[in-house]
Amino acid sequence: MQRKEKAEYLGQITNAKPDKPYQYQVDPQKLRGPLLKGNFGRSFCTACGRYQEINTDILKRLAAITKWQPLPDITNKYIELKTCFICDDRPSGIEIKDIP
């Protein structure tokens, strides 16, 4: 994937500041929109302000980090991250919250 295509797909990464978590607040309207096929939830990063759709693979990766057993049901919920996979190599501050 070329750099320009990658930037369009992921968004600009220049605004990510992993050392300043909780600088962005979640917008409930962005959590309620339709999901792409194969995805069943969303996550929100408080460090970079990105919304990402969650599929089974991503949920398993997050579950491995947090040691969730069994995989949680995130119906009508979202996952809030202190830092995400994009703005930091390893997500942190992972919480499951109800959609406001």
LOBA-381742 format. One record per residue: x, y, z of N, C-alpha, C in turn. Coordinates in steps of 0.001 Angstrom, whole numbers, plus 524288, in hexadecimal, padded with zeros to 5 digits. Atoms other than C-alpha are relative to their C-alpha. Example, Ala and Ser with C-alpha at 12.3 -4.5 7.8 and 13.67 -1.06 7.14 Angstrom:
2
8037A7FB5A800008300C7EE6C81E7880384804B080000;7FCCC7FB5A7FFC4835667FBDC81BE47FCFE80442802DA;
This chain:
100
803527FB6D800008000080000800008037F804D280000;7FCD17FB55800568058F80D237FC2F7FEE08039980497;8006D7FC867FB7E807BC81798806567FB048034E7FFE6;804A47FCB0800637FCBE820578013C7FB0E7FCD780123;8048A803597FF037F2EA81527801237FFB47FE87805C2;7FFE68017B7FA837F72B8110780EB17FE368048C8036C;8019E7FB677FD047F57F81EE6813D97FA28800E77FF86;805A27FF60800AD7E7D881F8E80DFC7FD0E7FBD180305;80299804547FD4D7E45A81250813CC80047800A2805EF;7FF437FF9F7FA5B7E9EC8147C821677FF0F805718022D;800447FAA97FE1B7E8DD82333822258057F801D580150;7FAE07FDF77FEB57F41682C068257A801697FE8880595;7FE54801D87FAE67FBD5826D0830E0802EF8044D802F3;7FCF67FBDA7FD9180268833C5833E37FD6E80236804E1;802877FDC47FB697F81F8378983DFE800277FC67804BA;7FFD9803B67FBAA7FAA982B8E8468580410801AD80401;7FC767FEA17FBC5800A182EDA853A07FF3A7FC1780466;800D2804017FC0A801888225A85BA38015B801C480585;7FEA07FE297FACC80787829FF866DD7FBC98038480252;804497FCB87FE1B7FAE883204868017FACC7FD2E7FF4E;80502802B8800837EFD48284C869C07FB918035580223;804CE7FD6B7FE4C7E1EC82CD686C217FF96805A27FE21;800927FAB98020D7E3AA83926863FA7FB4E800697FC5B;804A48000F803567D8318351785B387FB7B7FD71802E4;804BD8022C7FDAC7CA3B8325185F6C7FCE97FD207FBCF;802FB80330803A77C1858281D859137FB17802EA7FE33;804CF7FDDD802407B67E82C8A850007FC337FB777FF51;8039F8046E8004B7AAD582356852177FDAB7FF277FA93;8023A80090805407A59E8260C844548038B7FCB97FC83;7FC5C803048033B7B1E08204183E3D800267FA4280196;800278056D7FE3B7B020813E3846497FB1E7FD2E7FE24;805048025B801627A23B811A7841767FF427FF107FA2F;800998009C805A87A47A811A7832B8800347FA527FE4C;7FFD380565801FE7A3AB805A182A078059E7FDF17FFCB;7FAE18028E800157AEEC7FBE982A52800E67FD4D7FAC9;7FEAB802F8804AA7B6097F5B681EF07FEFE7FA38800FE;80114805977FF877B31A7E76F81C3F8048A7FD34802B7;7FC05802EA7FD257BA667DE6B82582801A58028C80518;7FEA97FD427FB2F7BBEB7E8928303C7FB368003C80387;804748000F7FC767B38B7E8BD83C6480061803F08046D;7FF777FC1D7FBE17B8597F3E4844F0803E0804317FE79;7FC627FBB7801007C0A18001C845FC8037D800E5804BD;7FC927FE477FBC87CBF88052B84DDA80134805C17FF22;7FEA47FA7E8003A7D01C81311850F780502800CF8030E;7FB037FEDE7FD7D7DDD3817B4854267FFE4805948021B;800187FACC7FDA97DEA18231B85DAB804FF803137FEF0;7FB137FD4E801167ECB08264B859B680007802837FA9A;7FFDD7FDE1805537EA9C8283184B077FA938015A7FDE7;8054A7FE9D801A07DBC182956849FC7FDCF7FCB07FB9C;801D58035A804497DA1B81E36840357FBD87FC2B801C6;803F2804127FF4C7CE4F8156C83F1D801877FB837FC6A;7FEB980492803287D1048079A83A607FBC27FBF0800BD;803D0804317FF9C7C7E47FC7983759802B07FB1A80209;7FDED804AB7FD777C9C77EFE783F007FDEA7FB2D7FD40;801A180526801E87C9987E264839128022C7FBEF803C9;7FE64804257FC687CC7F7D54583F5B805E57FFF5800E5;7FA4C800147FF727DB2A7D60883CB2801EC80447803B1;7FE5D7FBA97FC9F7DCAE7E35E8431E7FE517FEFE8059D;801DD801227FAB67D4587DF4484EB78036B7FBDF8029F;7FC8B804047FDD27DCFC7D33E8508D805438025780191;7FB077FD767FEAD7E93C7DBCF850507FF7A8032A80505;800E97FCF47FB417E36C7E4E685A8D7FF337FC67804B5;800F4803BB7FBC17DEF27D93D862A6805187FD8D801E7;7FAF08022D7FE777ECC77D3B98628A80304803DA8036D;7FD4D7FC027FCEF7F2087E097867D87FD918007C8056E;802BD7FF247FB0E7E7A97E1ED872767FEBB7FB04802F2;80118805257FDBC7E63D7D3568752D7FA2E7FF3480112;805A2800EC7FF9D7D7757D390873087FEDF7FA547FEC1;801B78055B801027D1CA7C5DF874157FA697FF80801CF;7FFEB8009A805AD7C8A07C34C86D3C7FFD2805587FD5F;800567FB0C802CC7C7E57CDA68629F7FB0B802D9801AF;804977FD1E7FE2E7BEB47D86F8672B7FC12800F67FBA2;8041D7FE85803AC7B1C77DB818609E7FFDE805F47FFE1;7FFE67FA4B8004C7B2B67E97D85BAF7FB4D802277FD09;804CB7FE14802627A4DC7EAC18568F7FE3D804D8802FA;8018F7FAF47FDBF7A0817F8DF858F1804288023E803A4;7FBA47FDF97FCF37ADE87FBC285EB3804688017B7FC49;7FB547FED1803137BAD38011D859F1804BD7FF3E80382;7FB27800B67FD177C8EE7FF3B85DF0802FD805247FFD8;7FD047FB2B7FFAA7D00980B4E862BA805A67FEA680146;7FA6C8010B7FF5D7DED580B40861B2802D3804F5801AC;7FCA27FB9E7FE907E8B381413868528039B8012F7FB6D;7FD0B7FFA8804E37F18F8118385C967FE807FB537FCAC;801C3804248038B7EE8A8094F85084804997FD9B7FD00;7FC0580296803337F5DF800B3846D4802B1803D57FC4F;7FDD17FC57803D17F80380C5083DC2803A1803F280290;7FCBF7FBE87FDAD7FD53816A48470F8041F7FDD9803BD;7FC16802837FCB88051080CFD84F5B800417FA477FE53;7FF7980574801A480A297FF4384CF47FC767FC5780314;8031B803717FC9D8027A7F97F858387FBAC8033780292;8044D7FD207FD957F4EC7FE3285C408003F7FFB0805F2;800207FFFB7FA4B7F317801F786A6C7FAEE8027C801D9;804A77FDB07FDB27E83C8063A8738A7FB017FE1F7FD70;8045F80236802EF7DE5D7FD1086D367FB4F7FF408039B;804CD800777FCF27D0787FE5A8727F7FB657FF247FC5F;804E3800AE802E37C3407F9A186DB47FBF58038380295;803CC7FC467FDE77B8F58043E86F3B7FAF67FFC77FCE0;805047FF9D802B47AAA0805EF86BE68000F804B87FC69;800727FB908038E7A7AC80E9E8603C7FC52803F98027F;8035B7FC077FD7B7A26C81B6B865F87FB44801607FCB4;
